[in-house]
């Protein structure tokens, strides 16, 4: 018979954190390559979100177990998904000839219902898991709930502020936003 010590859980936690960090870096690389300048903005917002999340976890004394890490990684994915939806809407608006400023405003406005719907659904599920779950399920639910709320705040305020700040900096070329011009498509 084999006995398993506490070091196995510690190694699993370290491995999960390492895998999560690699995943985040790959997502950031993808966002920058595919969305260009908005991808950089999303990456900065994602870094801000991650730091903010760690501060909240520390202050709230949430337990960082493997399910908790899974909740964090899931909410990071949801934050990236929200940015992808917004950036695709912005690209659509730029493609039809809108200015960058109006495309950014319309992109956020048009993406909002889909983002809010998915986040509210996830919040409801996390509350149910939190109230009815036991053990590690509660840890997952707490980090999921916290992460969804924080990602909405960062996406609605920080990311949007940074995107709008690009216009006065003369970042108004649609190519900077991943929009292909007629010359590139041929």
N, C-alpha and C positions, 0 to 999 in steps of 0.2 A: 504494500500500500504506500502511496506517495502522499507526502504532506505539502501543502502549498502555503508559502509564507506571504506576508504583507508586501514583499518586494514585487510579487507578480502584479498586483493591482497598481503599484507605483509605476512599474514599467509600462503597463497598459495605458495609464494616464499620460505618461511622457510620450509614448508612441502616438496616441490620439492627438495630443497637442501638436506634435511634429507633423503629422499627416494633415491636420487642419491648417497649419501655417503654410505648408506646400500647396494645399488646395486654394487658399486665399491668394497666394502669389500667382498661381496659374490663372485664376479668375481676373486678377488685376492686369496681368499681361494681355489676356484676351480682350478685356474692356478697352485698354489703350490701343491695341492694334485695330480692333474693329470699329470703335467709336471715336478714336482720336482724341480731340480736346475734351469732349464730354466724358470719355473714358478716364482721362486724367482727373477730372473733377470728381467722378464717381469713386475713383481710387482714394483720393484725398478724403472724401466724405466717409468712405468705408473705414479708413484708418482712424478718423475721428470717432466714428461709431464704435469701433472696437475698443479704443481707449476709454470712451465714455462708458461702455458696457462693463469693462473691467473695474472702473471706479464704482459704478453702481453695485456690482456684485460684491465688491470689497466693503462698501459702506453698509449695504443691506445684509451682509454676512451670509450670502447664499452659498450653499454647499456646491463645490465644483467637482462633481462626480462624472463618470463617463456619460451617463444620460444627460447631465447638465451640459457637458461639452457638445453632445449631439444637438441639444436645444440651441446652443450658441451658433453652431455651424448651420443649422437649419435657418435661423433668423438672418444670418449673413447672406445665405442664398436668397432669402426673400427680399432682402434689401437690394441685392444685385438685380433680381428679377424686376423690382419696381423701377430701377434705373433703366433697364433694358426697355421696358414698356414706354417710359418717358422719352428716351432717346430715339426710339423708333417713331414715335409721334412727332418729335421735333424734325427728324429727317423727312417725314412725309410732308410736313408744313414747308420746309425749305425746298423740297422738290417741286412744289406747286408755285414757288416764287415769293413766298413771304420773306420779310426781313428776319434777321436772326432774333431780334428782340421779340417780335410778334410770334415767331415760331416757337421760341422757348415758352412764352406765356401760354400759347395754344397747346403745346405739347404737354405741359403740366396739367392744364385744365382738362384736356381730353383723356388723359391717362388716369385721372384721379378716381373715377368710379370703379374701375377694375382693381386698382390698388387698394382702395378702401374696402371693397367687398372681400378680397382675399384676406386682408389683415383682420377684419372684424370676424370672419369665420374662424381664423386661427386663434384669435383671442377667446372666442367662445369655447373652442375645443380645449384650449389650455386651462381655462377656468374650470371646466368640467373635470379635466384630469387632476387639477389641483385639489378640488373639493372632494372628489370620489376616489382618487388614487391613493396608493400607499407607497412608502419607501422611496425608491429611486424614481418612480413615476412622478412624484410630487416635485422632486428636484428638476426633472425635465420640464414639467409644466411651469414652474416658477421662472426658469431661464427662458423658456419659450415666450411666456407672457411679457416678461421684462424686455426681451430682445425685440419683439414686435412693436411694442410701444416706443422704444428708443429708435428703432429704424424708421418709424413713421415720422417722428420728430426731426431726425437728421435729414431724411429725404425731403420733407416738406419745407424745412427752414434752411438748413445748412447748404444742402445741394442746390436748392433753387436760388439761394442768395449768390452762391459762387457762379452758377450758370449766368445769372443776370449781370454779374459783375464783369463778365467777359466783354459785353457790348461796349462799355465806355473805354475798354482797352483796345478797341478796334479789331477784335477777333470776330470779324463778320464775314469771312470767306466761308461759303458752305462746305468747301473741301475739309476745313478744320473740324467739321461736324460729321464727317464720314459720308457726305453726299457726293455721289459721282456726277461729274459733268458729262455732257454729251460726247466730248472728246475721249474720255476715259472708257466709255461703254463700247466704242467701236473697236 
